[in-house]
Amino acid sequence: MNSVHIVFGPLGAGKSTLARKLSAKLTGVRFSIDEWMFRLYGPDLPQPMNLAWVLTRVQRCEAQMWEMCLQVLDSGRDVVLDQGFMTEADRTRVRLLAGQSGYQVSSYFIDADLQLRRERVMRRNTEKGETYAFEVTGPMFDAMEARFERPSPKELEQCCHV
């Protein structure tokens, strides 16, 4: 049976790297919110940053990505979702959608020390490597850090170990 693979964790934990490895291993199709947001809205990003503006567009992207995921799943392939999943409600919503559509779900929580994650993000800004989509400033990092909801012990029990 085809599966939905949810990769989640705080900013700079290594979600995109893990999602790329998973999609290669599974020959699945990866959906990355950073790539979609950059391509569709990057040139229009307001200065200074407006979190409400960004979150509205994230929701639009996620809705379209889910429609694409269903097509991929129906065609016989797994999907790997690298969408941030900042809140438990975000993660639960996708688990329910997948279950209602008849697909299995595997969740992967990835984390790292706060200082290491901040260093990774700032280095990614400079190096602009494989997982770079757009610059994440210090204030953006702090805003996303404050928004991230760590998984409950019950949610962690449902996660695959990486």
C-alpha positions as CSV (number, residue, x, y, z in Angstrom):
1,M,0.0,0.0,0.0
2,N,1.2,3.5,-0.8
3,S,2.1,5.7,2.1
4,V,2.4,9.3,3.2
5,H,5.6,10.1,4.9
6,I,5.5,13.1,7.2
7,V,8.9,14.7,8.1
8,F,8.7,17.3,10.9
9,G,10.8,19.1,13.3
10,P,12.0,22.6,14.2
11,L,13.9,24.9,11.7
12,G,17.4,23.7,10.9
13,A,16.9,20.2,12.3
14,G,17.6,18.5,9.0
15,K,14.1,17.9,7.7
16,S,14.8,18.6,4.0
17,T,17.9,16.4,4.1
18,L,16.0,13.5,5.6
19,A,13.1,14.1,3.2
20,R,15.5,13.9,0.2
21,K,17.0,10.7,1.5
22,L,13.6,9.1,2.2
23,S,12.2,10.0,-1.2
24,A,15.3,8.5,-2.9
25,K,15.1,5.3,-0.8
26,L,11.4,4.9,-1.4
27,T,11.4,6.2,-4.9
28,G,8.7,8.5,-3.6
29,V,7.8,12.0,-4.7
30,R,8.9,14.7,-2.3
31,F,6.9,17.8,-1.7
32,S,8.8,20.7,0.0
33,I,7.0,23.7,1.3
34,D,10.1,25.9,1.1
35,E,10.6,25.1,-2.6
36,W,6.9,25.8,-3.4
37,M,6.8,29.0,-1.4
38,F,10.0,30.3,-2.9
39,R,9.0,29.6,-6.5
40,L,5.4,30.9,-6.2
41,Y,5.8,33.8,-3.7
42,G,9.5,34.5,-3.2
43,P,9.6,37.6,-5.4
44,D,6.6,39.0,-3.7
45,L,7.8,38.5,-0.1
46,P,6.9,41.7,1.9
47,Q,9.7,43.7,3.6
48,P,9.7,43.7,6.5
49,M,8.6,40.1,6.9
50,N,4.9,39.6,7.6
51,L,4.2,36.2,9.2
52,A,0.4,36.4,8.5
53,W,1.1,37.1,4.8
54,V,3.4,34.1,4.7
55,L,1.1,31.7,6.6
56,T,-1.8,32.5,4.3
57,R,0.3,31.5,1.3
58,V,1.7,28.4,3.1
59,Q,-1.9,27.2,3.6
60,R,-2.6,27.7,-0.1
61,C,0.5,25.7,-1.1
62,E,-0.3,22.9,1.3
63,A,-3.8,22.6,-0.1
64,Q,-2.5,22.3,-3.6
65,M,0.3,20.0,-2.5
66,W,-2.2,17.7,-0.9
67,E,-4.2,17.5,-4.2
68,M,-1.0,16.6,-6.0
69,C,-0.1,14.0,-3.3
70,L,-3.4,12.2,-3.9
71,Q,-2.7,12.0,-7.6
72,V,0.8,10.6,-6.9
73,L,-0.6,8.1,-4.3
74,D,-3.3,7.0,-6.7
75,S,-0.7,6.4,-9.3
76,G,1.1,3.9,-7.0
77,R,3.9,6.0,-5.5
78,D,4.7,7.1,-2.0
79,V,4.8,10.8,-1.1
80,V,7.3,12.4,1.3
81,L,6.0,15.7,2.9
82,D,8.6,18.2,3.9
83,Q,6.1,20.9,4.9
84,G,7.4,22.0,8.3
85,F,4.4,20.8,10.2
86,M,5.0,23.4,12.9
87,T,2.0,22.4,15.1
88,E,0.5,19.1,16.3
89,A,-2.8,20.2,14.6
90,D,-0.9,20.5,11.3
91,R,0.4,17.0,11.6
92,T,-2.8,15.5,12.9
93,R,-4.8,17.1,10.0
94,V,-2.6,15.4,7.3
95,R,-2.6,12.1,9.2
96,L,-6.4,12.3,9.2
97,L,-6.6,13.3,5.5
98,A,-4.3,10.4,4.5
99,G,-6.3,7.9,6.6
100,Q,-9.6,9.1,5.2
101,S,-8.2,8.6,1.7
102,G,-7.1,5.0,2.6
103,Y,-3.3,5.6,2.9
104,Q,-0.9,4.6,5.6
105,V,1.1,7.3,7.3
106,S,4.6,7.2,8.7
107,S,5.9,10.1,10.7
108,Y,9.5,11.1,11.3
109,F,10.5,13.6,14.0
110,I,14.0,15.1,13.6
111,D,15.6,17.5,16.0
112,A,18.9,19.0,17.0
113,D,20.3,21.4,19.6
114,L,19.0,24.9,19.2
115,Q,22.5,26.5,18.7
116,L,23.4,23.8,16.1
117,R,20.1,24.4,14.2
118,R,20.7,28.2,14.2
119,E,24.2,27.7,12.9
120,R,23.0,25.4,10.2
121,V,20.4,27.9,9.0
122,M,22.8,30.8,9.0
123,R,25.4,28.6,7.1
124,R,22.7,27.6,4.6
125,N,22.0,31.3,4.0
126,T,25.6,31.8,3.0
127,E,26.4,28.5,1.2
128,K,23.0,28.3,-0.7
129,G,23.4,24.6,-1.1
130,E,21.0,21.8,-2.0
131,T,18.4,22.6,0.7
132,Y,18.5,26.4,0.4
133,A,15.3,27.9,-0.9
134,F,15.4,31.5,0.6
135,E,17.2,33.4,3.3
136,V,16.1,32.9,6.8
137,T,17.0,35.9,9.0
138,G,17.7,35.7,12.7
139,P,14.3,37.2,13.5
140,M,12.6,34.8,11.1
141,F,14.4,31.9,12.8
142,D,13.2,33.2,16.2
143,A,9.6,33.6,15.0
144,M,9.5,30.0,13.7
145,E,11.2,28.6,16.8
146,A,8.5,30.2,18.9
147,R,5.8,28.7,16.7
148,F,7.0,25.1,16.6
149,E,5.1,22.7,18.9
150,R,7.2,19.8,20.0
151,P,5.5,16.4,19.7
152,S,3.7,15.0,22.8
153,P,4.9,11.7,24.2
154,K,1.9,10.1,22.5
155,E,2.7,11.6,19.2
156,L,6.4,10.5,19.5
157,E,5.2,6.9,20.0
158,Q,3.7,7.0,16.5
159,C,7.0,8.2,14.9
160,C,9.5,6.1,13.0
161,H,13.0,6.3,14.3
162,V,15.7,7.6,12.1
